[in-house]
Amino acid sequence: MTTGTEDVGPGAEAAPAAPSRLAVAVIVPAYNEQGAVRFTVDNVHRALGDASIPHEIIVVNDGSTDQTVAEAQAGGARVIDFPDNAGYGHALKAGIAASDSDLIAILDADGTYPPEALPAMIRMAESSDMVVGDRGPGMKNVPLVRRPAKWVLKALASVLARRRINDVNSGLRVFRRPALERFVPLLPDGYSFTTTITLCMLASNLRVVYHPISYGVRVGHSKIKARHFFKFIFLVLRLTVMFQPLRIFLPLGAVLFFAGVAKAIYDPSSPAGAILGILGAIVVWIVGLRADAIARVRLPRQARRKNGATGS
């Protein structure tokens, strides 16, 4: 059995003990957030320090043109500085790659998410693969013009995932590193990072839980545009085809099949349309079954355990 140091000979100095692994790395992507980033870093330090949780804060500056870097450094964060704006997801992936901790947390720099929720979420992550800060059904501080799009996105994702998704794109999350890193190659560089990781984990039957939080008023202006909504919808459909293709192909084939049957019943004198509908359904089902076989081969075995998506 060995101790913290080893004697290698007379007069030899004891080798320093290996540094303890940090419990959590908090990744804060920032793009022109000089008005809130230092406040965010200070509050994260305070929340995790008061809970005696070993941590580091990594602010990833995504090409800011203001004083974001200086403000982050003044708060005591480690800063990764990119000269050009490469995207929210790119910044998060850079922070993940630069960290070395058992748990990874992500938190927006705009002051909307409460750092004081992190200790409870970190405790929940001991038995979960991802803990999501749930902003609640109202999300009162989300602008009214964006609420319908968020509702449609969440409803579609919940239907295709076949489980209730409390908050599909919350920017406050805690991950177990192995569960997150396996999906990094699939994660986009843009704002759909959080939507993508939500669907990846749910479709892979990993354990996802939710923790209610209060969502504040952001400092500065939102970077999300109306065009991002259509990208999110396409993303949900693409990921469903990738992980659970039968949830797309079975209903689509059923629509074609019953349309063909209905055509045969109400217009038997012209069977061409009915035949095309039924044959189209068969083709869609065959493609779906093939896609499902490919998805099952690609899905790692360790992902195939029961999901316990619950609230707390």
Secondary structure, 3 states (H helix, E strand, C coil): CCCCCCCCCCCCCCCCCCCCCEEEEEEEEECCCCCCHHHHHHHHHHHHHHCCCCEEEEEEEECCCCCHHHHHHHCCCEEEEECCCCCHHHHHHHHHHHCCEEEEEECCCCCCCCHHHHHHHHHHHHHCCEEEEECCCCCCCCCHHHHHHHHHHHHHHHHHHCCCCCCCCCCCEEEEHHHHHCCHHHCCCCCCHHHHHHHHHHHCCCCEEEEECCCCCCCCCCCCCCHHHHHHHHHHHHHHHHHCCHHHHHHHHHHHHHHHHHHHHHCCCCCHHHHHHHHHHHHHHHHHHHHHHHHHHHCCHHHCCCCCCECC
